[in-house]
């Protein structure tokens, strides 16, 4: 987290084709929160709920950043629902 936004990393689920994993790392608690979701409308809803849950615990303003690896692509329905940025590990 950069102090002004909640940064959620998204990547493909390695064991479930068509699924993704979103992660948020809490530097204060030294924990990682995750959610697994399908590349569908229901997956976009699940990701939205995950984000809203995090915002109740980590009020850093209105900005939520979804980070995606440079070589990753999302299902079209998820791409339409999110504004994502690329990150390097």
Secondary structure, DSSP 4 states (H G I P E B T S, - for coil): --SSSEEEEEEE-SSSTTEEEEEEEETTTTEEEEEEEESSHHHHHHHHHHHHHHHHHS---S-EEEEEETT----HHHHHH--EEEE--
